[in-house]
Amino acid sequence: MFRKVLIAEDHEIANISVQKTLQEVGIIDTKYVYYCDDALSWVRNALRDDEPYDLLITDLSFEDDYNQQRITGGIELIKEVKAVQPDIKIMVFSAENRGNVIEQLFSKYGIHGYVRKARRDAQHLKEALQAIADGRSYQSSDIKQAIRNRNSHDFSSLDLNIVSLLAEGVLQKNIPQHLQERDIRPSGLSSIEKRLCLMKDLLGFSKNEQLVAYCKDIGLI
């Protein structure tokens, strides 16, 4: 198990909850900070003192306040910490549930575990700690399902036409007219809204703009 852990979390209750969970699995040497800049400083100082941290647990979102920061988010913090200490293990503990964002955290930024702030998150934190300590990556079960849904969605011709029209700047309420002009059915506004809701739900998006950006990124439109 880990000997020395740094927690970057700006909500005090969540921070205390993570510390309590670490104590329950026998990890006593923990440091918690509310700002990303402070987290990077503690990583650097620990390396300087030849007492490096084994694990960084960080949120993704940090609220702005009077204390202006250079590093304002968890992804930036992960990149900077890994540049300073490439071998540190990193776990993200966040409310983010979009499969594409989480997949990117593993594939692009090299995190080792992801636990979503939700029901049973204390249990998932313990599972993640053990998995990462054993050299395995970890995703809580709800996140695995979100990623499976994202990867399993088969875009129909109708789906692609709807998303393409949105990408062209056509308002959602005007899409039926464009579909009718192309002799594409179904073309009712209710059908279009249902398809958009289905795509966004399966892919973990909340806005049409996110869906359009995703389809562009993977080359569908």
Secondary structure, DSSP 8 states (H G I E B T S, - for coil): --SEEEEE-S-HHHHHHHHHHHHHTT--EEEEESSHHHHHHHHHHHHHTT---SEEEE-SB----SS--S--BHHHHHHHHHHH-TT-EEEEEES---HHHHHHHHHTT--SEEEESSTTHHHHHHHHHHHHHTT--EE-HHHHHHHHHHHH----HHHHHHHHHHHTT--GGGHHHHHHHTT-S---HHHHHHHHHHHHHHHT-SSHHHHHHHHHHTT--
